[in-house]
Amino acid sequence: MTTSDFRAHRPTVTGTRHMVAAGHYLAAHVGFSVLEAGGNAVDAGVATGITEGVVESHFHAFSGVSPILVYQAGSGEVATIDGIGTWPKAASCQYFQDRFEGKIPQGDQSAIVPAPPDAWITALRRWGTMSFGEVAGRAIAFARDGFPMYPHMKMLIEDRVDLIRGWPGNSAVFLPDGRVPAVGELFRQPALAATLQHMADEEKAAAAKGGRDAGLRAARDAFYKGDIARAFAAYMKERHGLLTYDDMAGFEATVEPAVKGHYRDFELYGCGPWTGAPMLSQALGILDGLDLEGMGHNSPAYIHALTEAIKIAAADRHGYYGDPRFVDVPIDALLSPDYAAERRRLIDPGQALPDMPAPGRIEGVPWPATAPGLDGFPADAGKARAGALATTFFCVVDSQSNVFASTPSSGAVSAPIVPELGLPVSTFGVHSSTDPEHPHAVAPGKRPNCGCMPTLAIRPGRDLMPFGSPGSGVIPQAMMQVFFNINLFGMAPQEAVEVPRFASYSFPAGETRETHPGLLRLEPPIAQDVAAALSEIGHRVEWFGERHWLVGSVSAIHKNLETGVMAGGADPRRQAYAVGL
């Protein structure tokens, strides 16, 4: 089968008013209903995100992480909200070296401050128009009254049932009556509903006296300074975790300008190097000097070029990226055209790199002579831990072309749930190193590095496209392929997200930082002769199952700024959907 033979299984959703594309169809409908009720992209985005924390709570919890990107069309401002918590004050590399042989165990010991509640409310306070109670109302109802269990969620619960049984709070939520819920059965999360309702009630009482902003601050304080924070702290103390009430009370989400990269005449906006987001811009910059269209879509030459570019960008991510409040990241140099041209020279059309190469050399910057992504993380060999791939994505474009996009992560299946809250601790600290010289080293108040990367592509006056994906190390690869599918090969968004993809595993990814040098997985129906040609130049080719969920789940909205027409695509490999009008 060639690309020209491929036909999408769903129609591309089009419209001219507003649109939501989300990881779950119920969340997409909730965001759309907020837009229809007069809310803007931020109101709808926060409603979608809170709902994702209920209907995809196995992939993202309200207490997990939620990097956010916001575009204000009137001013042209593109801002990010980190939405990822910080290490507790008591955390250190030495702590883990002394107690856990340099490893960071999945669970209470890897807990960071829960960040999404502050991130969502910060967005509402700065750019939204609605109250927390208004945007959270449908999520509260889904948690309280239930929603039908669906096959993918059931599969993930079954896959992790032994882990779930090890934590009483998780077992109570995901194994009601001691069993995995059946497909179609109403799945309820009453403790989570009560937690969200408590925040809404505190908001309502404060707003009656002091107005909308006072209400939003009260909802936030209920989580970080009130009964919810005390419940988290008490649970962590009982379990000998590091997170304390003071860590919760002192936390604030950070709002900062997006990092800007380029590909041809596109501007690419994403989160800073506390995530892997600049890695996508780096890979696109490396490919900017190649004739990808001339190679042909999903040809051996095309797949090889994209695979080599992602290996090279990954080397720089693992050598240089970290929380800029703790690490001096040479981001301007890494995203410069001259540096991209230098790194492009590593691509040999006739021979695959056997592994992730060394990071590049940047004048005036100490060179990380080793590849710390490989030797700085004590990794468990073999099967990745249960928390890996616990991520989703959604984006919103409103009638004014404002954009809200987020890649929430850190789910409730793979982290211990505080029983009375129905919320897990955020165990995202596992995405850190215990080597104090590593850019991702554990430190008090530091953000763990995060693979989530909501992205906005803008071609001024012509195109506007938020897009993203879950999938750990597959995230930038799936996103890059969909970006090219739409903007180089002219595919409609739905076809672009459904076309067969490929992924390299030659760099550390996920919580275990597991790596498989030379491994390149292809998704059928990429042709066998393509696989053979890739093998001949050094790729170690294996196959995904057809339409496999581990190849990512991309959602995208493309708006033609000249005609006003929007087109949305959402990946059927999971339960993503686009809704628009």
Order of alpha helices (4+ residues) and beta strands (2+ residues): beta-beta-alpha-alpha-beta-beta-alpha-alpha-alpha-beta-alpha-alpha-alpha-beta-alpha-alpha-alpha-alpha-beta-beta-beta-alpha-alpha-alpha-alpha-alpha-alpha-beta-beta-beta-beta-beta-beta-alpha-alpha-beta-beta-alpha-beta-beta-beta-beta
